[in-house]
Amino acid sequence: MNLALLFEPSRTLPFESDTAPAGTLAARATVYRSGPFPTDWTSADLALLGIAEPRDVSADAPSLELQGPDAIRARLYPLTTGTGAWRVADLGNLRPGPTPADTAERLAEVVAVLRRHNVLPIILGGSHALTVGQHGGYEYGPDGATPHYAAAPPVRAAVIDRGFDVADTGPAAVTWLRELLLREPNHLLTLSHLASQRYHVTSAEAAALEKMYFDVVRLGTLHGNLRTAEPLLRGADWLSIDIGACAHAAIPQAPGAASPFGLSAEQLSQLAWYAGLSRQLSSVGFYGYQPAQDPLSLGAMTIATAIWHLIEGYYHRPRHAPREDSADYIRHDIPLADSTETLVFYQHHQTEQWWLLVEPPAAAAHLLPCAEADFQAALHGEIPNCWVQALARS
């Protein structure tokens, strides 16, 4: 697949690479500005790509401006690089297809190609409905040319949003998650939904996700303990972020959508750091930014800083997955009271990340990301809820 045919260069960046201040991302990244498409993107660890798809929001909502991705870039590239190589490629902006569905399919192809080369896509959207395309990148067969491949591996997903986009009718921006849940063949094994606000969720929607044994963590819980989200992000293959989950002070939004409640700029960056630390996560999307509502570019700076923390987290990932013979991990065997069951936990002694060995009767054993609170519950003879959820899904 020739990616150059699908992208156009970004033309509103703050620096040329040869004049960018030393130590900044602008001086380090390979960026498609003009001229030939960068051929060395395969040697990158992460790739930025913008998508300006404004056609799947409601008719009475402001369109998502075409310059949104570049407005985020303008605040990202002057930032200094952090730990590690920071091998970042910027592919430019994806050319929209004839319809929003075509654009989503193009995104799916790009995500699939990048993943085959072990390059993590960072998507700057566009409507949240483009998550369907992001997910589609996990439905390709080994030949890379078969969308919705029946034998594709199961996908674990995480969404940050203030509501559940599972409406029966309406624009794709409010129905896309329902489409994924009803997709055939369906590869979505688990979903973690973070930062929901109960007054934006109907009782029927909440009950539906509960019946599917999905993990739902409300905004108030995150405000009380943001680390609650860390194991869920660590267990996801892809992360989709609707910036509407942020408070207006962090990312200014349109009248009618703006709210004083939501994630702060610091919390979004911390969640992005957790996501970057995950060895499993292989794509991230930031959706819904509208620069016309952001005259001071504060929202663009919030997203840019979150991306910075995502990249920095990537270069702090543990070198190895948990295993008994690794010096990086400590194994804990906890026998449950009044039971023959023994729970096996692994702890990374530097990152303080925890895993629980799950051995469902009818499925292969796997390591489930968990929290220290789950370990403490087992110590007190309680069955961790994450273990119960995992068995229920098996």
Secondary structure, DSSP 8 states (H G I E B T S, - for coil): --GGGTEE-----S--TTTS-TTBHHHHSEE--SSS--GGGGG-SEEEEEE---TTS-TTS----TTHHHHHHHHHTTSB--SS---EEEEEEE---SSHHHHHHHHHHHHHHHHHTT-EEEEE-S-GGGHHHHHHTTS--TTS--TT-TT---EEEEEE-SS----SSS-GGGTHHHHHHT-SS--EEEEEEEEE-GGGS-HHHHHHHHHTT-EEEEHHHHHH-GGGGHHHHHT-SEEEEEGGGB-TTTS---TTT--S-SB-HHHHHHHHHHHHH-SS--EEEEE---GGG-TT-HHHHHHHHHHHHHHHHHTT--SS---TT-TTEEEEEEE-TTSS-EEEEEEETTT--EEEEE--TTS--EEEEE-HHHHHHHHTT---HHHHHHHHH-
